Amino acid sequence: MEWKVKLIKFQNESRIALFFEKNHDLIQRAREIPGARWSYSLGAWHLPDTEENRVRFKVENGVLQTDKRENMEKFILWLKSKRYSDNTIKTYSDSLKTFFLYFNYKPIEIITNDDLIVFNNEFILRNQLSASYQNQIVNAVKLFFRNIENKMMDEEMVHRPKRYNALPKVLDESEVERIINALDNIKHKCMLSLIYSAGLRRNELLNLSIADIDSKRMLVHIHKAKGRKDRIAPLSETVLQLLRTYYKQYKPKNFLFEGQGGEQYGERSLAMVLKKGCDLAGITKNVNLHMLRHSYATHLLEDGTDLRYIQALLGHKSSRTTEIYTHVSKNALGKIRSPLDKLNIKIKGNDNNEKLP
């Protein structure tokens, strides 16, 4: 957990305090929270005690009634029996708990579609919470009532927000090269190189074991990836050389990349590795780990790799998910000539029609 959260009274006002070790990145994130202030007396940042902030920072805001608590336990057991991932179980159970707390006064058996619509309007929209969070609540509530209460929510009445289809953000090949080359630590260089070379998600990299690297067949075995699917990806020759150098120096025992105590390498630490690489390389754009995966897919497409192969390499269930990379491929876009460029547009101060550098 990045910071510890606590409800406090500050100058007779209810506030949410954030406690964390001094860290430039966390301080900057705290500054960006609306209404957040630093207190020297508390030694912490604190922000308004609102429903939105309680949800965002998972502040305990009440105790569930007995019937809801018991049904929550049933729901969690059902999710586990269906072998949902730990992250999905936590997401669904937290979402359902938020919904139940809002209607804590109301018995489960009389909760209806109308209540879900009220919740969307009076809690989600009023507190300006995200569309993705709204969808999480709707999914959790529908799943609970269908499988624990044997009561269907009316699909027609459940209002879902329109999904925002953002284009993937992609790095240029030269930017990827600069980031990786900027890192002197062989472990850090290996991790970012492997993510980019095989199109891995963050957790897919962190869950790799030594046995998952098949140097004879030049493959990376990825187990229980998103959707609980296994897949393989080609092992880069460059990455293999980096890994051999890394192994001689670090000798990991269980996970391919381990922390100082031999535990699985941390998600936050991996993100800081990327940030350090960007800082050293002088790249000022906002870069995250998933951009390396997006860049891998886009660069493969630009090199002429068939979209069906890219879909298999990324582990996409639908080809429509993979097709989004055609929208950011510079090769595809570069072949399109704007109709404006066929016109003779006069540019004042450029009488000789000189080309831009």
VEXDREN-2710 file (C-alpha; in Angstrom, 1 decimal):
% VEXDREN-2710
k/r/px/py/pz
1/MET/0.0/0.0/0.0
2/GLU/1.4/3.4/-1.0
3/TRP/0.0/5.4/2.0
4/LYS/-1.9/4.8/5.2
5/VAL/-5.3/6.4/5.5
6/LYS/-6.9/7.6/8.7
7/LEU/-10.1/9.6/9.6
8/ILE/-9.2/12.6/11.8
9/LYS/-10.6/15.8/13.3
10/PHE/-8.6/18.8/12.2
11/GLN/-9.6/22.3/13.4
12/ASN/-13.0/20.9/14.3
13/GLU/-13.4/19.5/10.7
14/SER/-13.6/15.9/9.6
15/ARG/-10.7/15.2/7.3
16/ILE/-8.9/12.2/5.8
17/ALA/-5.2/12.0/6.6
18/LEU/-2.6/10.4/4.3
19/PHE/0.5/9.1/5.9
20/PHE/3.5/7.9/3.8
21/GLU/7.3/8.0/3.8
22/LYS/8.8/11.0/2.1
23/ASN/8.6/10.3/-1.7
24/HIS/8.6/13.0/-4.4
25/ASP/6.2/11.1/-6.6
26/LEU/3.6/10.6/-3.8
27/ILE/4.0/14.2/-2.6
28/GLN/3.2/15.4/-6.2
29/ARG/0.2/13.1/-6.3
30/ALA/-1.1/14.4/-3.0
31/ARG/-0.7/18.0/-4.2
32/GLU/-3.0/17.2/-7.1
33/ILE/-5.9/16.0/-4.9
34/PRO/-8.6/18.7/-4.7
35/GLY/-8.7/20.3/-1.3
36/ALA/-5.5/18.5/0.0
37/ARG/-3.3/20.4/2.5
38/TRP/-0.1/19.6/4.3
39/SER/0.0/19.8/8.1
40/TYR/3.4/20.2/9.9
41/SER/1.7/19.3/13.2
42/LEU/0.3/16.1/11.9
43/GLY/3.2/15.3/9.6
44/ALA/0.7/14.3/6.9
45/TRP/-1.4/15.5/4.0
46/HIS/-5.1/15.7/4.7
47/LEU/-8.1/16.2/2.5
48/PRO/-11.9/16.7/2.8
49/ASP/-13.9/13.8/4.2
50/THR/-16.2/13.3/1.3
51/GLU/-17.9/10.1/0.0
52/GLU/-15.8/10.4/-3.1
53/ASN/-12.5/10.5/-1.2
54/ARG/-13.7/7.7/1.1
55/VAL/-14.3/5.5/-1.9
56/ARG/-11.0/6.5/-3.6
57/PHE/-8.9/5.8/-0.5
58/LYS/-11.1/2.9/0.7
59/VAL/-11.8/4.5/4.1
60/GLU/-14.1/2.4/6.3
61/ASN/-17.3/4.3/6.4
62/GLY/-19.6/2.0/8.4
63/VAL/-20.4/-1.5/9.5
64/LEU/-22.6/-3.7/7.4
65/GLN/-25.8/-5.1/8.9
66/THR/-25.7/-8.8/9.7
67/ASP/-27.7/-9.9/6.7
68/LYS/-25.4/-8.0/4.3
69/ARG/-22.2/-9.1/6.0
70/GLU/-23.3/-12.8/5.8
71/ASN/-24.3/-12.4/2.2
72/MET/-21.0/-10.7/1.4
73/GLU/-19.2/-13.7/2.8
74/LYS/-21.3/-16.0/0.6
75/PHE/-20.5/-13.9/-2.4
76/ILE/-16.8/-14.0/-1.8
77/LEU/-16.9/-17.8/-1.3
78/TRP/-18.9/-18.1/-4.6
79/LEU/-16.3/-16.0/-6.4
80/LYS/-13.5/-18.1/-5.0
81/SER/-15.2/-21.3/-6.1
82/LYS/-15.5/-20.0/-9.6
83/ARG/-11.8/-19.3/-9.5
84/TYR/-12.0/-15.6/-10.0
85/SER/-8.6/-13.9/-9.6
86/ASP/-7.7/-12.3/-6.2
87/ASN/-7.8/-8.9/-7.8
88/THR/-11.3/-9.5/-9.3
89/ILE/-12.6/-10.8/-6.0
90/LYS/-11.3/-7.8/-4.1
91/THR/-12.7/-5.4/-6.8
92/TYR/-16.2/-7.0/-6.8
93/SER/-16.4/-7.4/-3.0
94/ASP/-15.3/-3.8/-2.4
95/SER/-17.8/-2.6/-5.0
96/LEU/-20.7/-4.6/-3.5
97/LYS/-19.8/-3.4/0.0
98/THR/-20.0/0.2/-1.1
99/PHE/-23.4/-0.4/-2.6
100/PHE/-24.7/-2.3/0.5
101/LEU/-23.4/0.5/2.9
102/TYR/-25.4/3.0/0.9
103/PHE/-28.6/1.0/1.5
104/ASN/-27.5/-0.4/4.9
105/TYR/-31.0/0.5/6.3
106/LYS/-32.8/-1.6/3.7
107/PRO/-33.1/-5.5/3.8
108/ILE/-31.5/-7.2/0.8
109/GLU/-34.7/-8.9/-0.3
110/ILE/-36.4/-5.6/-1.0
111/ILE/-33.5/-4.0/-3.0
112/THR/-34.5/-3.5/-6.6
113/ASN/-33.4/-2.1/-9.9
114/ASP/-34.7/1.3/-8.8
115/ASP/-32.2/1.3/-5.9
116/LEU/-29.3/0.7/-8.3
117/ILE/-30.5/3.7/-10.5
118/VAL/-30.8/5.9/-7.4
119/PHE/-27.3/4.8/-6.3
120/ASN/-25.9/5.7/-9.8
121/ASN/-27.4/9.2/-9.6
122/GLU/-27.1/10.1/-6.0
123/PHE/-23.7/8.5/-5.2
124/ILE/-21.7/7.9/-8.4
125/LEU/-22.7/11.0/-10.4
126/ARG/-23.1/13.4/-7.5
127/ASN/-19.6/12.5/-6.3
128/GLN/-18.2/12.6/-9.9
129/LEU/-16.8/9.1/-9.7
130/SER/-15.5/7.5/-12.9
131/ALA/-17.5/5.6/-15.5
132/SER/-15.3/2.6/-15.0
133/TYR/-16.1/2.6/-11.2
134/GLN/-19.8/2.8/-12.0
135/ASN/-19.5/-0.2/-14.2
136/GLN/-17.6/-2.1/-11.5
137/ILE/-20.5/-1.5/-9.1
138/VAL/-23.1/-2.5/-11.7
139/ASN/-21.2/-5.7/-12.5
140/ALA/-20.8/-6.6/-8.8
141/VAL/-24.4/-6.0/-7.9
142/LYS/-25.8/-7.9/-10.9
143/LEU/-23.5/-10.8/-10.2
144/PHE/-24.5/-10.9/-6.6
145/PHE/-28.2/-10.9/-7.1
146/ARG/-28.1/-13.4/-10.0
147/ASN/-26.0/-16.0/-8.2
148/ILE/-26.6/-15.4/-4.5
149/GLU/-30.1/-14.1/-4.4
150/ASN/-31.3/-15.8/-7.5
151/LYS/-32.9/-12.5/-8.6
152/MET/-32.2/-10.9/-12.0
153/MET/-31.7/-7.2/-12.4
154/ASP/-33.5/-5.9/-15.4
155/GLU/-30.9/-5.2/-18.1
156/GLU/-33.0/-2.6/-19.7
157/MET/-33.2/-0.5/-16.5
158/VAL/-29.6/-0.8/-15.5
159/HIS/-27.9/2.4/-16.8
160/ARG/-24.3/1.9/-17.9
161/PRO/-22.1/4.8/-18.9
162/LYS/-20.8/4.9/-22.4
163/ARG/-17.3/3.6/-22.6
164/TYR/-14.5/6.0/-23.4
165/ASN/-12.4/4.4/-26.2
166/ALA/-9.0/6.0/-25.8
167/LEU/-6.3/5.3/-28.3
168/PRO/-3.2/3.6/-26.9
169/LYS/-0.3/5.8/-26.1
170/VAL/2.8/4.6/-27.9
171/LEU/6.6/5.4/-27.6
172/ASP/8.8/5.7/-30.7
173/GLU/11.4/3.0/-31.1
174/SER/14.2/5.5/-30.4
175/GLU/12.5/6.5/-27.1
176/VAL/12.3/2.9/-26.0
177/GLU/16.0/2.5/-26.8
178/ARG/16.9/5.6/-24.9
179/ILE/15.0/4.5/-21.8
180/ILE/16.5/1.1/-21.6
181/ASN/20.0/2.3/-22.4
182/ALA/19.8/4.9/-19.7
183/LEU/19.6/2.3/-17.0
184/ASP/22.9/0.9/-15.7
185/ASN/21.4/-1.7/-13.3
186/ILE/21.2/-5.0/-15.2
187/LYS/18.0/-6.1/-13.4
188/HIS/16.2/-2.9/-14.3
189/LYS/17.4/-3.1/-17.8
190/CYS/16.3/-6.8/-18.1
191/MET/12.8/-6.1/-16.7
192/LEU/11.9/-3.2/-19.1
193/SER/13.6/-5.1/-22.1
194/LEU/11.5/-8.2/-21.4
195/ILE/8.2/-6.2/-21.1
196/TYR/8.9/-4.5/-24.4
197/SER/10.3/-7.5/-26.3
198/ALA/7.4/-9.9/-25.4
199/GLY/4.5/-7.4/-24.9
200/LEU/4.0/-8.4/-21.3
201/ARG/1.6/-6.9/-18.8
202/ARG/3.1/-5.7/-15.5
203/ASN/1.9/-8.7/-13.4
204/GLU/2.9/-11.1/-16.2
205/LEU/6.5/-10.0/-15.8
206/LEU/6.4/-10.1/-12.0
207/ASN/4.9/-13.6/-11.9
208/LEU/7.6/-15.1/-14.2
209/SER/9.7/-17.9/-12.7
210/ILE/13.2/-18.9/-14.0
211/ALA/11.6/-22.0/-15.6
212/ASP/9.4/-19.8/-17.7
213/ILE/12.4/-18.8/-19.8
214/ASP/12.9/-21.5/-22.4
215/SER/16.3/-20.7/-24.0
216/LYS/16.3/-23.8/-26.2
217/ARG/13.1/-23.0/-28.0
218/MET/13.6/-19.3/-27.5
219/LEU/10.2/-18.8/-25.8
220/VAL/8.7/-17.1/-22.8
221/HIS/5.9/-19.1/-21.1
222/ILE/3.2/-16.8/-19.5
223/HIS/0.9/-18.7/-17.0
224/LYS/-2.5/-17.6/-15.8
225/ALA/-2.5/-14.3/-17.6
226/LYS/-5.5/-12.1/-17.9
227/GLY/-8.6/-14.2/-18.3
228/ARG/-6.7/-17.1/-16.6
229/LYS/-5.1/-18.1/-20.0
230/ASP/-1.6/-19.4/-20.7
231/ARG/0.3/-18.1/-23.7
232/ILE/3.8/-18.1/-25.1
233/ALA/5.8/-15.2/-26.6
234/PRO/9.1/-15.3/-28.5
235/LEU/12.2/-14.8/-26.5
236/SER/14.4/-12.0/-27.8
237/GLU/18.1/-12.9/-28.4
238/THR/19.1/-9.6/-26.9
239/VAL/17.0/-10.3/-23.8
240/LEU/18.5/-13.8/-23.4
241/GLN/22.0/-12.2/-23.3
242/LEU/20.8/-9.7/-20.7
243/LEU/19.2/-12.4/-18.6
244/ARG/22.3/-14.5/-18.6
245/THR/24.4/-11.5/-17.4
246/TYR/21.7/-10.7/-14.8
247/TYR/21.4/-14.3/-13.5
248/LYS/25.2/-14.5/-12.9
249/GLN/25.0/-11.4/-10.8
250/TYR/21.7/-11.9/-8.9
251/LYS/21.0/-15.6/-8.9
252/PRO/17.2/-15.5/-8.2
253/LYS/15.7/-18.6/-6.6
254/ASN/12.0/-18.5/-7.2
255/PHE/10.7/-15.6/-9.2
256/LEU/12.7/-14.4/-12.2
257/PHE/12.9/-10.9/-10.6
258/GLU/13.0/-10.8/-6.8
259/GLY/13.2/-8.0/-4.2
260/GLN/16.0/-7.7/-1.8
261/GLY/14.6/-10.3/0.6
262/GLY/13.9/-12.9/-2.2
263/GLU/10.2/-12.0/-2.4
264/GLN/8.4/-11.1/-5.6
265/TYR/9.5/-7.8/-7.0
266/GLY/7.0/-5.0/-6.2
267/GLU/4.7/-3.3/-8.6
268/ARG/5.5/0.1/-7.3
269/SER/9.3/-0.6/-7.5
270/LEU/8.9/-1.6/-11.1
271/ALA/7.0/1.6/-11.9
272/MET/9.8/3.6/-10.3
273/VAL/12.4/1.8/-12.5
274/LEU/10.5/3.0/-15.6
275/LYS/10.3/6.6/-14.2
276/LYS/14.0/6.6/-13.5
277/GLY/14.8/5.4/-17.0
278/CYS/12.6/8.2/-18.5
279/ASP/14.2/10.8/-16.3
280/LEU/17.7/9.7/-17.2
281/ALA/16.7/9.6/-20.9
282/GLY/15.3/13.1/-20.8
283/ILE/11.8/11.9/-21.8
284/THR/9.2/14.3/-20.3
285/LYS/6.0/12.7/-21.5
286/ASN/3.9/10.8/-19.0
287/VAL/5.0/7.1/-19.6
288/ASN/3.6/4.0/-17.9
289/LEU/4.5/0.4/-18.1
290/HIS/1.6/-0.6/-20.3
291/MET/2.9/1.9/-22.9
292/LEU/5.8/-0.6/-23.5
293/ARG/3.2/-3.3/-24.3
294/HIS/1.3/-0.9/-26.6
295/SER/4.6/0.1/-28.3
296/TYR/5.6/-3.6/-28.8
297/ALA/2.3/-4.3/-30.7
298/THR/2.5/-1.1/-32.7
299/HIS/6.1/-1.6/-33.8
300/LEU/5.3/-5.2/-34.8
301/LEU/2.5/-4.0/-36.9
302/GLU/4.7/-1.3/-38.5
303/ASP/7.3/-4.0/-39.3
304/GLY/4.6/-5.9/-41.2
305/THR/3.6/-8.6/-38.7
306/ASP/0.1/-10.0/-39.4
307/LEU/-2.5/-8.7/-37.0
308/ARG/-3.7/-12.2/-36.2
309/TYR/-0.2/-13.1/-34.9
310/ILE/-0.1/-9.9/-32.8
311/GLN/-3.5/-10.8/-31.3
312/ALA/-2.1/-14.3/-30.3
313/LEU/1.1/-12.8/-28.9
314/LEU/-0.8/-10.2/-26.8
315/GLY/-3.4/-12.8/-25.6
316/HIS/-6.4/-10.8/-26.9
317/LYS/-9.7/-12.6/-26.9
318/SER/-11.1/-10.5/-29.7
319/SER/-9.4/-9.2/-32.9
320/ARG/-11.2/-5.9/-32.4
321/THR/-9.0/-5.2/-29.4
322/THR/-5.9/-5.7/-31.5
323/GLU/-7.2/-3.7/-34.4
324/ILE/-6.9/-0.5/-32.3
325/TYR/-3.2/-0.4/-33.1
326/THR/-3.9/0.3/-36.7
327/HIS/-5.1/3.7/-35.5
328/VAL/-1.7/4.7/-34.1
329/SER/0.6/3.0/-36.6
330/LYS/2.7/5.7/-38.3
331/ASN/3.1/3.4/-41.4
332/ALA/-0.6/3.2/-42.0
333/LEU/-1.2/6.9/-41.2
334/GLY/1.8/8.0/-43.2
335/LYS/0.3/6.7/-46.4
336/ILE/-2.7/8.9/-46.1
337/ARG/-2.2/12.3/-47.7
338/SER/-4.3/15.2/-46.5
339/PRO/-6.4/16.8/-49.3
340/LEU/-5.1/20.1/-48.1
341/ASP/-1.6/19.2/-49.3
342/LYS/-2.9/19.1/-52.9
343/LEU/-4.0/22.7/-52.7
344/ASN/-1.7/25.7/-53.4
345/ILE/-2.0/27.4/-50.0
346/LYS/0.0/30.6/-49.7
347/ILE/2.0/31.1/-46.5
348/LYS/3.0/34.6/-45.7
349/GLY/6.7/35.0/-45.0
350/ASN/7.4/31.8/-47.0
351/ASP/7.3/33.1/-50.5
352/ASN/9.7/30.5/-51.8
353/ASN/7.5/27.7/-50.5
354/GLU/10.4/26.3/-48.5
355/LYS/9.7/23.0/-46.8
356/LEU/9.7/22.8/-43.0
357/PRO/12.7/21.2/-41.3
END
